[in-house]
Amino acid sequence: MYLSAKGEYGILAALDLALSRESAPVQAKAIAHRQGIPIKFLEHILRTLRNAGLVESSRGTHGGYRLTKPADEIALGDLIQAVEGPIATVHRAHGNRTGSNGARSEASHESLIQSVWAEVQGSILETLNKTTLADLCRRTRDLDEQRVLMYHI
């Protein structure tokens, strides 16, 4: 699986919104600044997340974006699929290969390799679907605490 910049930025934008969940809507400009995301690219991603029903927006001087659900109800898999489409792993298609001696490669070996790739894909999907924004918020807070502790040593 390959996570593009669009997918990564989508997760970062949603994480930023999750971390400020208790406050007023967050402006795209503030998210772009904190996360280092080009504003035009971020606006496109936020529109995509809004169309998927994961964020909502409000206009005006106090407008901005917020999550539509609690962070523990939004999985990373939901975010990636909203921004990038269906999640798929990369695997080689079956083909007619011959070995160096001209003999056909064992089909059973190919199916073994494909079964391993299916397991890999299942593991990826399981991890993305069980990891929520709330989990990332906890990890972020833990990292922040470690940085503070290290600073004072």
MARVO-296002 format. One record per residue: x, y, z of N, C-alpha, C in turn; residue number from 1. Coordinates in nm, 2 decimals, padded with zeros to 4 digits. Last residue first. Layout:
! residues N
seke n_c1 X; n_c2 Y; n_c3 Z; ca_c1 X; ca_c2 Y; ca_c3 Z; c_c1 X; c_c2 Y; c_c3 Z; num NUM
...
This chain:
! residues 153
seke n_c1 01.52; n_c2 01.75; n_c3 03.16; ca_c1 01.63; ca_c2 01.67; ca_c3 03.21; c_c1 01.76; c_c2 01.74; c_c3 03.21; num 153
seke n_c1 01.33; n_c2 01.90; n_c3 03.03; ca_c1 01.37; ca_c2 01.94; ca_c3 03.17; c_c1 01.48; c_c2 01.85; c_c3 03.23; num 152
seke n_c1 01.29; n_c2 01.78; n_c3 02.79; ca_c1 01.34; ca_c2 01.91; ca_c3 02.79; c_c1 01.39; c_c2 01.95; c_c3 02.93; num 151
seke n_c1 01.18; n_c2 01.53; n_c3 02.85; ca_c1 01.32; ca_c2 01.54; ca_c3 02.80; c_c1 01.38; c_c2 01.68; c_c3 02.81; num 150
seke n_c1 00.92; n_c2 01.62; n_c3 02.92; ca_c1 01.01; ca_c2 01.55; ca_c3 03.02; c_c1 01.15; c_c2 01.56; c_c3 02.98; num 149
seke n_c1 00.84; n_c2 01.72; n_c3 02.68; ca_c1 00.84; ca_c2 01.81; ca_c3 02.79; c_c1 00.93; c_c2 01.75; c_c3 02.90; num 148
seke n_c1 00.84; n_c2 01.49; n_c3 02.52; ca_c1 00.92; ca_c2 01.60; ca_c3 02.48; c_c1 00.94; c_c2 01.70; c_c3 02.60; num 147
seke n_c1 00.65; n_c2 01.33; n_c3 02.65; ca_c1 00.79; ca_c2 01.29; ca_c3 02.65; c_c1 00.88; c_c2 01.40; c_c3 02.62; num 146
seke n_c1 00.42; n_c2 01.49; n_c3 02.60; ca_c1 00.46; ca_c2 01.47; ca_c3 02.74; c_c1 00.61; c_c2 01.42; c_c3 02.74; num 145
seke n_c1 00.41; n_c2 01.45; n_c3 02.32; ca_c1 00.42; ca_c2 01.58; ca_c3 02.38; c_c1 00.47; c_c2 01.58; c_c3 02.52; num 144
seke n_c1 00.36; n_c2 01.17; n_c3 02.31; ca_c1 00.48; ca_c2 01.23; ca_c3 02.25; c_c1 00.51; c_c2 01.37; c_c3 02.31; num 143
seke n_c1 00.10; n_c2 01.17; n_c3 02.43; ca_c1 00.21; ca_c2 01.10; ca_c3 02.49; c_c1 00.35; c_c2 01.15; c_c3 02.44; num 142
seke n_c1 -00.04; n_c2 01.32; n_c3 02.24; ca_c1 -00.03; ca_c2 01.37; ca_c3 02.38; c_c1 00.09; c_c2 01.30; c_c3 02.45; num 141
seke n_c1 -00.03; n_c2 01.14; n_c3 02.02; ca_c1 00.03; ca_c2 01.28; ca_c3 02.01; c_c1 00.05; c_c2 01.34; c_c3 02.15; num 140
seke n_c1 -00.16; n_c2 00.92; n_c3 02.13; ca_c1 -00.02; ca_c2 00.91; ca_c3 02.09; c_c1 00.05; c_c2 01.05; c_c3 02.08; num 139
seke n_c1 -00.42; n_c2 01.03; n_c3 02.15; ca_c1 -00.35; ca_c2 00.98; ca_c3 02.27; c_c1 -00.20; c_c2 00.97; c_c3 02.24; num 138
seke n_c1 -00.47; n_c2 01.09; n_c3 01.88; ca_c1 -00.47; ca_c2 01.20; ca_c3 01.98; c_c1 -00.39; c_c2 01.16; c_c3 02.10; num 137
seke n_c1 -00.47; n_c2 00.83; n_c3 01.78; ca_c1 -00.37; ca_c2 00.92; ca_c3 01.73; c_c1 -00.36; c_c2 01.04; c_c3 01.83; num 136
seke n_c1 -00.71; n_c2 00.74; n_c3 01.90; ca_c1 -00.58; ca_c2 00.67; ca_c3 01.93; c_c1 -00.46; c_c2 00.76; c_c3 01.89; num 135
seke n_c1 -00.89; n_c2 00.91; n_c3 01.79; ca_c1 -00.87; ca_c2 00.92; ca_c3 01.93; c_c1 -00.74; c_c2 00.85; c_c3 01.97; num 134
seke n_c1 -00.89; n_c2 00.82; n_c3 01.52; ca_c1 -00.83; ca_c2 00.95; ca_c3 01.55; c_c1 -00.81; c_c2 00.97; c_c3 01.70; num 133
seke n_c1 -00.82; n_c2 00.47; n_c3 01.55; ca_c1 -00.90; ca_c2 00.58; ca_c3 01.53; c_c1 -00.83; c_c2 00.71; c_c3 01.55; num 132
seke n_c1 -00.76; n_c2 00.16; n_c3 01.41; ca_c1 -00.69; ca_c2 00.27; ca_c3 01.47; c_c1 -00.78; c_c2 00.40; c_c3 01.44; num 131
seke n_c1 -00.91; n_c2 -00.03; n_c3 01.28; ca_c1 -00.92; ca_c2 -00.03; ca_c3 01.42; c_c1 -00.85; c_c2 00.09; c_c3 01.49; num 130
seke n_c1 -00.85; n_c2 00.01; n_c3 01.01; ca_c1 -00.99; ca_c2 00.02; ca_c3 01.05; c_c1 -01.01; c_c2 00.01; c_c3 01.20; num 129
seke n_c1 -00.58; n_c2 -00.02; n_c3 00.99; ca_c1 -00.64; ca_c2 00.11; ca_c3 00.95; c_c1 -00.78; c_c2 00.12; c_c3 01.01; num 128
seke n_c1 -00.56; n_c2 -00.29; n_c3 01.07; ca_c1 -00.49; ca_c2 -00.19; ca_c3 01.15; c_c1 -00.55; c_c2 -00.05; c_c3 01.12; num 127
seke n_c1 -00.71; n_c2 -00.42; n_c3 00.86; ca_c1 -00.74; ca_c2 -00.43; ca_c3 01.00; c_c1 -00.69; c_c2 -00.32; c_c3 01.09; num 126
seke n_c1 -00.56; n_c2 -00.35; n_c3 00.63; ca_c1 -00.70; ca_c2 -00.30; ca_c3 00.65; c_c1 -00.74; c_c2 -00.31; c_c3 00.79; num 125
seke n_c1 -00.32; n_c2 -00.48; n_c3 00.69; ca_c1 -00.32; ca_c2 -00.34; ca_c3 00.67; c_c1 -00.46; c_c2 -00.28; c_c3 00.70; num 124
seke n_c1 -00.41; n_c2 -00.75; n_c3 00.70; ca_c1 -00.35; ca_c2 -00.68; ca_c3 00.82; c_c1 -00.35; c_c2 -00.53; c_c3 00.81; num 123
seke n_c1 -00.50; n_c2 -00.78; n_c3 00.44; ca_c1 -00.59; ca_c2 -00.80; ca_c3 00.55; c_c1 -00.54; c_c2 -00.73; c_c3 00.68; num 122
seke n_c1 -00.26; n_c2 -00.75; n_c3 00.30; ca_c1 -00.37; ca_c2 -00.66; ca_c3 00.28; c_c1 -00.47; c_c2 -00.67; c_c3 00.40; num 121
seke n_c1 -00.12; n_c2 -00.98; n_c3 00.40; ca_c1 -00.07; ca_c2 -00.85; ca_c3 00.43; c_c1 -00.18; c_c2 -00.74; c_c3 00.41; num 120
seke n_c1 -00.29; n_c2 -01.18; n_c3 00.30; ca_c1 -00.28; ca_c2 -01.17; ca_c3 00.45; c_c1 -00.22; c_c2 -01.03; c_c3 00.48; num 119
seke n_c1 -00.24; n_c2 -01.14; n_c3 00.03; ca_c1 -00.38; ca_c2 -01.13; ca_c3 00.08; c_c1 -00.38; c_c2 -01.11; c_c3 00.23; num 118
seke n_c1 00.03; n_c2 -01.21; n_c3 00.02; ca_c1 -00.01; ca_c2 -01.07; ca_c3 -00.01; c_c1 -00.16; c_c2 -01.05; c_c3 00.04; num 117
seke n_c1 00.00; n_c2 -01.48; n_c3 00.07; ca_c1 00.07; ca_c2 -01.40; ca_c3 00.17; c_c1 00.03; c_c2 -01.25; c_c3 00.15; num 116
seke n_c1 -00.13; n_c2 -01.56; n_c3 -00.16; ca_c1 -00.20; ca_c2 -01.58; ca_c3 -00.03; c_c1 -00.13; c_c2 -01.49; c_c3 00.08; num 115
seke n_c1 00.06; n_c2 -01.51; n_c3 -00.35; ca_c1 -00.06; ca_c2 -01.43; ca_c3 -00.35; c_c1 -00.14; c_c2 -01.44; c_c3 -00.22; num 114
seke n_c1 00.24; n_c2 -01.71; n_c3 -00.28; ca_c1 00.28; ca_c2 -01.57; ca_c3 -00.27; c_c1 00.16; c_c2 -01.48; c_c3 -00.27; num 113
seke n_c1 00.08; n_c2 -01.94; n_c3 -00.34; ca_c1 00.14; ca_c2 -01.92; ca_c3 -00.21; c_c1 00.17; c_c2 -01.77; c_c3 -00.19; num 112
seke n_c1 00.04; n_c2 -01.91; n_c3 -00.61; ca_c1 -00.07; ca_c2 -01.90; ca_c3 -00.53; c_c1 -00.03; c_c2 -01.88; c_c3 -00.38; num 111
seke n_c1 00.30; n_c2 -01.95; n_c3 -00.70; ca_c1 00.24; ca_c2 -01.82; ca_c3 -00.72; c_c1 00.12; c_c2 -01.80; c_c3 -00.63; num 110
seke n_c1 00.33; n_c2 -02.22; n_c3 -00.63; ca_c1 00.42; ca_c2 -02.12; ca_c3 -00.57; c_c1 00.36; c_c2 -01.98; c_c3 -00.59; num 109
seke n_c1 00.15; n_c2 -02.34; n_c3 -00.80; ca_c1 00.12; ca_c2 -02.34; ca_c3 -00.66; c_c1 00.21; c_c2 -02.24; c_c3 -00.58; num 108
seke n_c1 00.26; n_c2 -02.31; n_c3 -01.05; ca_c1 00.14; ca_c2 -02.23; ca_c3 -01.02; c_c1 00.12; c_c2 -02.23; c_c3 -00.87; num 107
seke n_c1 00.60; n_c2 -02.31; n_c3 -01.11; ca_c1 00.50; ca_c2 -02.38; ca_c3 -01.04; c_c1 00.38; c_c2 -02.28; c_c3 -01.00; num 106
seke n_c1 00.69; n_c2 -02.20; n_c3 -01.44; ca_c1 00.70; ca_c2 -02.18; ca_c3 -01.29; c_c1 00.58; c_c2 -02.26; c_c3 -01.23; num 105
seke n_c1 00.78; n_c2 -02.41; n_c3 -01.71; ca_c1 00.68; ca_c2 -02.32; ca_c3 -01.65; c_c1 00.69; c_c2 -02.32; c_c3 -01.50; num 104
seke n_c1 01.11; n_c2 -02.42; n_c3 -01.83; ca_c1 01.00; ca_c2 -02.48; ca_c3 -01.77; c_c1 00.91; c_c2 -02.38; c_c3 -01.71; num 103
seke n_c1 01.34; n_c2 -02.30; n_c3 -01.92; ca_c1 01.23; ca_c2 -02.30; ca_c3 -02.01; c_c1 01.11; c_c2 -02.36; c_c3 -01.96; num 102
seke n_c1 01.54; n_c2 -02.26; n_c3 -01.73; ca_c1 01.54; ca_c2 -02.39; ca_c3 -01.81; c_c1 01.43; c_c2 -02.40; c_c3 -01.91; num 101
seke n_c1 01.46; n_c2 -02.04; n_c3 -01.60; ca_c1 01.58; ca_c2 -02.03; ca_c3 -01.68; c_c1 01.59; c_c2 -02.15; c_c3 -01.77; num 100
seke n_c1 01.09; n_c2 -02.05; n_c3 -01.62; ca_c1 01.22; ca_c2 -02.05; ca_c3 -01.55; c_c1 01.34; c_c2 -02.04; c_c3 -01.65; num 99
seke n_c1 00.83; n_c2 -01.84; n_c3 -01.74; ca_c1 00.91; ca_c2 -01.97; ca_c3 -01.75; c_c1 01.04; c_c2 -01.95; c_c3 -01.68; num 98
seke n_c1 00.50; n_c2 -01.73; n_c3 -01.67; ca_c1 00.65; ca_c2 -01.71; ca_c3 -01.67; c_c1 00.71; c_c2 -01.85; c_c3 -01.68; num 97
seke n_c1 00.23; n_c2 -01.59; n_c3 -01.73; ca_c1 00.29; ca_c2 -01.72; ca_c3 -01.78; c_c1 00.44; c_c2 -01.69; c_c3 -01.78; num 96
seke n_c1 00.09; n_c2 -01.45; n_c3 -01.43; ca_c1 00.13; ca_c2 -01.45; ca_c3 -01.57; c_c1 00.19; c_c2 -01.58; c_c3 -01.61; num 95
seke n_c1 -00.11; n_c2 -01.25; n_c3 -01.21; ca_c1 -00.06; ca_c2 -01.39; ca_c3 -01.25; c_c1 -00.02; c_c2 -01.37; c_c3 -01.40; num 94
seke n_c1 00.02; n_c2 -00.93; n_c3 -01.10; ca_c1 -00.09; ca_c2 -01.02; ca_c3 -01.16; c_c1 -00.02; c_c2 -01.15; c_c3 -01.20; num 93
seke n_c1 00.14; n_c2 -00.84; n_c3 -00.79; ca_c1 00.17; ca_c2 -00.87; ca_c3 -00.93; c_c1 00.06; c_c2 -00.96; c_c3 -00.98; num 92
seke n_c1 00.00; n_c2 -00.59; n_c3 -00.58; ca_c1 00.05; ca_c2 -00.72; ca_c3 -00.60; c_c1 00.06; c_c2 -00.75; c_c3 -00.75; num 91
seke n_c1 -00.06; n_c2 -00.35; n_c3 -00.34; ca_c1 00.00; ca_c2 -00.37; ca_c3 -00.47; c_c1 00.04; c_c2 -00.52; c_c3 -00.48; num 90
seke n_c1 -00.38; n_c2 -00.31; n_c3 -00.18; ca_c1 -00.23; ca_c2 -00.33; ca_c3 -00.18; c_c1 -00.19; c_c2 -00.36; c_c3 -00.32; num 89
seke n_c1 -00.62; n_c2 -00.05; n_c3 -00.14; ca_c1 -00.57; ca_c2 -00.18; ca_c3 -00.21; c_c1 -00.42; c_c2 -00.19; c_c3 -00.19; num 88
seke n_c1 -00.90; n_c2 00.12; n_c3 -00.05; ca_c1 -00.76; ca_c2 00.09; ca_c3 -00.01; c_c1 -00.73; c_c2 -00.05; c_c3 -00.07; num 87
seke n_c1 -01.08; n_c2 00.35; n_c3 -00.26; ca_c1 -01.07; ca_c2 00.22; ca_c3 -00.19; c_c1 -00.92; c_c2 00.19; c_c3 -00.16; num 86
seke n_c1 -00.99; n_c2 00.70; n_c3 -00.21; ca_c1 -01.07; ca_c2 00.59; ca_c3 -00.27; c_c1 -01.04; c_c2 00.46; c_c3 -00.20; num 85
seke n_c1 -00.86; n_c2 00.91; n_c3 -00.08; ca_c1 -00.79; ca_c2 00.84; ca_c3 -00.18; c_c1 -00.87; c_c2 00.74; c_c3 -00.26; num 84
seke n_c1 -01.05; n_c2 01.02; n_c3 00.11; ca_c1 -00.95; ca_c2 01.11; ca_c3 00.04; c_c1 -00.90; c_c2 01.04; c_c3 -00.09; num 83
seke n_c1 -01.19; n_c2 00.80; n_c3 00.21; ca_c1 -01.26; ca_c2 00.93; ca_c3 00.17; c_c1 -01.17; c_c2 01.01; c_c3 00.08; num 82
seke n_c1 -00.99; n_c2 00.62; n_c3 00.28; ca_c1 -01.09; ca_c2 00.59; ca_c3 00.17; c_c1 -01.16; c_c2 00.71; c_c3 00.12; num 81
seke n_c1 -00.87; n_c2 00.76; n_c3 00.49; ca_c1 -00.80; ca_c2 00.73; ca_c3 00.37; c_c1 -00.89; c_c2 00.70; c_c3 00.25; num 80
seke n_c1 -01.08; n_c2 00.77; n_c3 00.67; ca_c1 -01.02; ca_c2 00.90; ca_c3 00.62; c_c1 -00.95; c_c2 00.87; c_c3 00.49; num 79
seke n_c1 -01.14; n_c2 00.50; n_c3 00.73; ca_c1 -01.24; ca_c2 00.59; ca_c3 00.68; c_c1 -01.18; c_c2 00.72; c_c3 00.61; num 78
seke n_c1 -00.89; n_c2 00.42; n_c3 00.83; ca_c1 -00.94; ca_c2 00.36; ca_c3 00.71; c_c1 -01.05; c_c2 00.45; c_c3 00.64; num 77
seke n_c1 -00.88; n_c2 00.55; n_c3 01.07; ca_c1 -00.79; ca_c2 00.60; ca_c3 00.97; c_c1 -00.84; c_c2 00.54; c_c3 00.83; num 76
seke n_c1 -01.22; n_c2 00.61; n_c3 01.20; ca_c1 -01.10; ca_c2 00.52; ca_c3 01.18; c_c1 -01.01; c_c2 00.58; c_c3 01.07; num 75
seke n_c1 -01.40; n_c2 00.77; n_c3 01.43; ca_c1 -01.35; ca_c2 00.79; ca_c3 01.29; c_c1 -01.22; c_c2 00.71; c_c3 01.28; num 74
seke n_c1 -01.48; n_c2 00.75; n_c3 01.69; ca_c1 -01.57; ca_c2 00.69; ca_c3 01.59; c_c1 -01.52; c_c2 00.71; c_c3 01.44; num 73
seke n_c1 -01.32; n_c2 00.90; n_c3 01.84; ca_c1 -01.31; ca_c2 00.76; ca_c3 01.86; c_c1 -01.40; c_c2 00.68; c_c3 01.77; num 72
seke n_c1 -01.39; n_c2 01.16; n_c3 01.78; ca_c1 -01.26; ca_c2 01.11; ca_c3 01.73; c_c1 -01.25; c_c2 00.96; c_c3 01.74; num 71
seke n_c1 -01.74; n_c2 01.20; n_c3 01.70; ca_c1 -01.63; ca_c2 01.20; ca_c3 01.80; c_c1 -01.51; c_c2 01.13; c_c3 01.74; num 70
seke n_c1 -01.82; n_c2 01.36; n_c3 01.39; ca_c1 -01.83; ca_c2 01.25; ca_c3 01.49; c_c1 -01.72; c_c2 01.26; c_c3 01.59; num 69
seke n_c1 -01.75; n_c2 01.57; n_c3 01.23; ca_c1 -01.89; ca_c2 01.54; ca_c3 01.24; c_c1 -01.92; c_c2 01.44; c_c3 01.35; num 68
seke n_c1 -01.50; n_c2 01.81; n_c3 01.31; ca_c1 -01.54; ca_c2 01.68; ca_c3 01.29; c_c1 -01.69; c_c2 01.66; c_c3 01.31; num 67
seke n_c1 -01.49; n_c2 02.14; n_c3 01.16; ca_c1 -01.49; ca_c2 02.05; ca_c3 01.27; c_c1 -01.53; c_c2 01.91; c_c3 01.23; num 66
seke n_c1 -01.38; n_c2 02.45; n_c3 01.03; ca_c1 -01.41; ca_c2 02.31; ca_c3 01.01; c_c1 -01.41; c_c2 02.24; c_c3 01.15; num 65
seke n_c1 -01.52; n_c2 02.78; n_c3 01.01; ca_c1 -01.41; ca_c2 02.69; ca_c3 01.00; c_c1 -01.46; c_c2 02.55; c_c3 00.98; num 64
seke n_c1 -01.61; n_c2 03.10; n_c3 01.15; ca_c1 -01.63; ca_c2 02.98; ca_c3 01.08; c_c1 -01.51; c_c2 02.89; c_c3 01.07; num 63
seke n_c1 -01.62; n_c2 03.35; n_c3 01.24; ca_c1 -01.59; ca_c2 03.25; ca_c3 01.34; c_c1 -01.61; c_c2 03.11; c_c3 01.28; num 62
seke n_c1 -01.69; n_c2 03.49; n_c3 01.01; ca_c1 -01.56; ca_c2 03.52; ca_c3 01.08; c_c1 -01.52; c_c2 03.42; c_c3 01.19; num 61
seke n_c1 -01.82; n_c2 03.24; n_c3 00.78; ca_c1 -01.82; ca_c2 03.36; ca_c3 00.86; c_c1 -01.69; c_c2 03.38; c_c3 00.94; num 60
seke n_c1 -01.94; n_c2 02.90; n_c3 00.77; ca_c1 -01.89; ca_c2 03.02; ca_c3 00.72; c_c1 -01.89; c_c2 03.14; c_c3 00.82; num 59
seke n_c1 -01.85; n_c2 02.57; n_c3 00.85; ca_c1 -01.93; ca_c2 02.69; ca_c3 00.87; c_c1 -01.86; c_c2 02.81; c_c3 00.82; num 58
seke n_c1 -01.84; n_c2 02.22; n_c3 00.78; ca_c1 -01.79; ca_c2 02.36; ca_c3 00.77; c_c1 -01.89; c_c2 02.46; c_c3 00.80; num 57
seke n_c1 -01.75; n_c2 01.90; n_c3 00.89; ca_c1 -01.85; ca_c2 01.99; ca_c3 00.85; c_c1 -01.79; c_c2 02.13; c_c3 00.85; num 56
seke n_c1 -01.62; n_c2 01.57; n_c3 00.80; ca_c1 -01.61; ca_c2 01.71; ca_c3 00.86; c_c1 -01.73; c_c2 01.79; c_c3 00.81; num 55
seke n_c1 -01.73; n_c2 01.34; n_c3 00.70; ca_c1 -01.64; ca_c2 01.33; ca_c3 00.81; c_c1 -01.61; c_c2 01.46; c_c3 00.88; num 54
seke n_c1 -01.88; n_c2 01.33; n_c3 00.46; ca_c1 -01.95; ca_c2 01.33; ca_c3 00.59; c_c1 -01.86; c_c2 01.32; c_c3 00.71; num 53
seke n_c1 -01.76; n_c2 01.35; n_c3 00.22; ca_c1 -01.77; ca_c2 01.21; ca_c3 00.27; c_c1 -01.84; c_c2 01.21; c_c3 00.41; num 52
seke n_c1 -01.75; n_c2 01.62; n_c3 00.19; ca_c1 -01.84; ca_c2 01.55; ca_c3 00.10; c_c1 -01.86; c_c2 01.40; c_c3 00.15; num 51
seke n_c1 -01.55; n_c2 01.67; n_c3 00.38; ca_c1 -01.68; ca_c2 01.72; ca_c3 00.40; c_c1 -01.78; c_c2 01.64; c_c3 00.32; num 50
seke n_c1 -01.33; n_c2 01.56; n_c3 00.25; ca_c1 -01.37; ca_c2 01.50; ca_c3 00.38; c_c1 -01.51; c_c2 01.55; c_c3 00.41; num 49
seke n_c1 -01.32; n_c2 01.73; n_c3 00.03; ca_c1 -01.34; ca_c2 01.59; ca_c3 00.01; c_c1 -01.39; c_c2 01.52; c_c3 00.14; num 48
seke n_c1 -01.27; n_c2 01.97; n_c3 00.15; ca_c1 -01.39; ca_c2 01.96; ca_c3 00.08; c_c1 -01.43; c_c2 01.81; c_c3 00.06; num 47
seke n_c1 -01.02; n_c2 01.91; n_c3 00.26; ca_c1 -01.13; ca_c2 01.93; ca_c3 00.35; c_c1 -01.26; c_c2 01.93; c_c3 00.28; num 46
seke n_c1 -00.87; n_c2 01.89; n_c3 00.01; ca_c1 -00.89; ca_c2 01.77; ca_c3 00.10; c_c1 -01.00; c_c2 01.79; c_c3 00.20; num 45
seke n_c1 -00.89; n_c2 02.16; n_c3 -00.08; ca_c1 -00.94; ca_c2 02.05; ca_c3 -00.16; c_c1 -00.97; c_c2 01.93; c_c3 -00.07; num 44
seke n_c1 -00.76; n_c2 02.29; n_c3 00.13; ca_c1 -00.90; ca_c2 02.32; ca_c3 00.11; c_c1 -00.96; c_c2 02.21; c_c3 00.02; num 43
seke n_c1 -00.50; n_c2 02.18; n_c3 00.10; ca_c1 -00.58; ca_c2 02.15; ca_c3 00.22; c_c1 -00.73; c_c2 02.18; c_c3 00.20; num 42
seke n_c1 -00.42; n_c2 02.30; n_c3 -00.14; ca_c1 -00.43; ca_c2 02.15; ca_c3 -00.13; c_c1 -00.52; c_c2 02.11; c_c3 -00.01; num 41
seke n_c1 -00.42; n_c2 02.56; n_c3 -00.05; ca_c1 -00.51; ca_c2 02.52; ca_c3 -00.16; c_c1 -00.53; c_c2 02.37; c_c3 -00.16; num 40
seke n_c1 -00.22; n_c2 02.56; n_c3 00.15; ca_c1 -00.36; ca_c2 02.59; ca_c3 00.18; c_c1 -00.46; c_c2 02.54; c_c3 00.07; num 39
seke n_c1 00.01; n_c2 02.29; n_c3 00.21; ca_c1 -00.03; ca_c2 02.41; ca_c3 00.13; c_c1 -00.18; c_c2 02.43; c_c3 00.13; num 38
seke n_c1 00.08; n_c2 02.22; n_c3 00.55; ca_c1 00.01; ca_c2 02.18; ca_c3 00.43; c_c1 -00.02; c_c2 02.30; c_c3 00.34; num 37
seke n_c1 00.18; n_c2 02.23; n_c3 00.81; ca_c1 00.27; ca_c2 02.25; ca_c3 00.70; c_c1 00.21; c_c2 02.20; c_c3 00.57; num 36
seke n_c1 00.02; n_c2 02.23; n_c3 01.03; ca_c1 00.06; ca_c2 02.10; ca_c3 00.98; c_c1 00.15; c_c2 02.11; c_c3 00.86; num 35
seke n_c1 -00.02; n_c2 02.50; n_c3 01.10; ca_c1 00.03; ca_c2 02.41; ca_c3 01.20; c_c1 00.09; c_c2 02.28; c_c3 01.14; num 34
seke n_c1 -00.11; n_c2 02.61; n_c3 00.85; ca_c1 00.01; ca_c2 02.66; ca_c3 00.91; c_c1 00.07; c_c2 02.56; c_c3 01.01; num 33
seke n_c1 -00.34; n_c2 02.46; n_c3 00.80; ca_c1 -00.23; ca_c2 02.46; ca_c3 00.70; c_c1 -00.10; c_c2 02.50; c_c3 00.77; num 32
seke n_c1 -00.49; n_c2 02.53; n_c3 01.03; ca_c1 -00.45; ca_c2 02.39; ca_c3 01.01; c_c1 -00.33; c_c2 02.38; c_c3 00.91; num 31
seke n_c1 -00.53; n_c2 02.80; n_c3 00.97; ca_c1 -00.46; ca_c2 02.76; ca_c3 01.09; c_c1 -00.41; c_c2 02.62; c_c3 01.08; num 30
seke n_c1 -00.68; n_c2 02.79; n_c3 00.73; ca_c1 -00.55; ca_c2 02.86; ca_c3 00.73; c_c1 -00.47; c_c2 02.82; c_c3 00.86; num 29
seke n_c1 -00.91; n_c2 02.67; n_c3 00.81; ca_c1 -00.82; ca_c2 02.59; ca_c3 00.72; c_c1 -00.68; c_c2 02.66; c_c3 00.72; num 28
seke n_c1 -01.01; n_c2 02.71; n_c3 01.14; ca_c1 -01.00; ca_c2 02.77; ca_c3 01.01; c_c1 -00.89; c_c2 02.69; c_c3 00.93; num 27
seke n_c1 -01.23; n_c2 02.53; n_c3 01.34; ca_c1 -01.09; ca_c2 02.56; ca_c3 01.31; c_c1 -01.08; c_c2 02.60; c_c3 01.17; num 26
seke n_c1 -01.49; n_c2 02.61; n_c3 01.57; ca_c1 -01.44; ca_c2 02.56; ca_c3 01.44; c_c1 -01.30; c_c2 02.61; c_c3 01.41; num 25
seke n_c1 -01.40; n_c2 02.61; n_c3 01.92; ca_c1 -01.47; ca_c2 02.65; ca_c3 01.81; c_c1 -01.42; c_c2 02.59; c_c3 01.68; num 24
seke n_c1 -01.31; n_c2 02.31; n_c3 02.11; ca_c1 -01.31; ca_c2 02.45; ca_c3 02.08; c_c1 -01.40; c_c2 02.48; c_c3 01.96; num 23
seke n_c1 -01.28; n_c2 02.03; n_c3 02.13; ca_c1 -01.36; ca_c2 02.10; ca_c3 02.23; c_c1 -01.39; c_c2 02.25; c_c3 02.20; num 22
seke n_c1 -01.11; n_c2 01.95; n_c3 01.93; ca_c1 -01.25; ca_c2 01.91; ca_c3 01.92; c_c1 -01.34; c_c2 02.00; c_c3 02.02; num 21
seke n_c1 -00.84; n_c2 01.97; n_c3 01.86; ca_c1 -00.91; ca_c2 02.09; ca_c3 01.90; c_c1 -01.06; c_c2 02.07; c_c3 01.90; num 20
seke n_c1 -00.78; n_c2 01.72; n_c3 01.78; ca_c1 -00.71; ca_c2 01.77; ca_c3 01.90; c_c1 -00.77; c_c2 01.90; c_c3 01.95; num 19
seke n_c1 -00.94; n_c2 01.69; n_c3 01.55; ca_c1 -00.97; ca_c2 01.61; ca_c3 01.67; c_c1 -00.90; c_c2 01.67; c_c3 01.79; num 18
seke n_c1 -00.81; n_c2 01.87; n_c3 01.37; ca_c1 -00.95; ca_c2 01.89; ca_c3 01.42; c_c1 -00.98; c_c2 01.82; c_c3 01.54; num 17
seke n_c1 -00.57; n_c2 01.73; n_c3 01.35; ca_c1 -00.57; ca_c2 01.87; ca_c3 01.40; c_c1 -00.71; c_c2 01.90; c_c3 01.45; num 16
seke n_c1 -00.66; n_c2 01.49; n_c3 01.23; ca_c1 -00.60; ca_c2 01.49; ca_c3 01.36; c_c1 -00.60; c_c2 01.63; c_c3 01.43; num 15
seke n_c1 -00.75; n_c2 01.59; n_c3 00.99; ca_c1 -00.85; ca_c2 01.54; ca_c3 01.08; c_c1 -00.79; c_c2 01.53; c_c3 01.22; num 14
seke n_c1 -00.49; n_c2 01.67; n_c3 00.89; ca_c1 -00.60; ca_c2 01.77; ca_c3 00.90; c_c1 -00.71; c_c2 01.72; c_c3 01.00; num 13
seke n_c1 -00.36; n_c2 01.42; n_c3 00.88; ca_c1 -00.31; ca_c2 01.53; ca_c3 00.96; c_c1 -00.42; c_c2 01.63; c_c3 00.99; num 12
seke n_c1 -00.52; n_c2 01.28; n_c3 00.69; ca_c1 -00.51; ca_c2 01.23; ca_c3 00.83; c_c1 -00.46; c_c2 01.34; c_c3 00.92; num 11
seke n_c1 -00.47; n_c2 01.44; n_c3 00.47; ca_c1 -00.61; ca_c2 01.42; ca_c3 00.52; c_c1 -00.61; c_c2 01.37; c_c3 00.66; num 10
seke n_c1 -00.20; n_c2 01.41; n_c3 00.44; ca_c1 -00.25; ca_c2 01.54; ca_c3 00.48; c_c1 -00.39; c_c2 01.53; c_c3 00.53; num 9
seke n_c1 -00.19; n_c2 01.14; n_c3 00.36; ca_c1 -00.13; ca_c2 01.18; ca_c3 00.48; c_c1 -00.18; c_c2 01.31; c_c3 00.53; num 8
seke n_c1 -00.34; n_c2 01.16; n_c3 00.11; ca_c1 -00.39; ca_c2 01.07; ca_c3 00.22; c_c1 -00.33; c_c2 01.11; c_c3 00.36; num 7
seke n_c1 -00.17; n_c2 01.33; n_c3 -00.03; ca_c1 -00.31; ca_c2 01.37; ca_c3 -00.01; c_c1 -00.37; c_c2 01.29; c_c3 00.11; num 6
seke n_c1 00.06; n_c2 01.19; n_c3 -00.05; ca_c1 00.06; ca_c2 01.31; ca_c3 00.03; c_c1 -00.08; c_c2 01.35; c_c3 00.07; num 5
seke n_c1 -00.03; n_c2 00.84; n_c3 -00.03; ca_c1 00.01; ca_c2 00.96; ca_c3 -00.10; c_c1 00.01; c_c2 01.08; c_c3 00.00; num 4
seke n_c1 00.07; n_c2 00.54; n_c3 00.06; ca_c1 00.00; ca_c2 00.65; ca_c3 00.12; c_c1 00.05; c_c2 00.78; c_c3 00.05; num 3
seke n_c1 00.05; n_c2 00.22; n_c3 -00.07; ca_c1 00.12; ca_c2 00.35; ca_c3 -00.08; c_c1 00.03; c_c2 00.46; c_c3 -00.03; num 2
seke n_c1 00.08; n_c2 -00.12; n_c3 00.00; ca_c1 00.00; ca_c2 00.00; ca_c3 00.00; c_c1 00.09; c_c2 00.12; c_c3 00.00; num 1
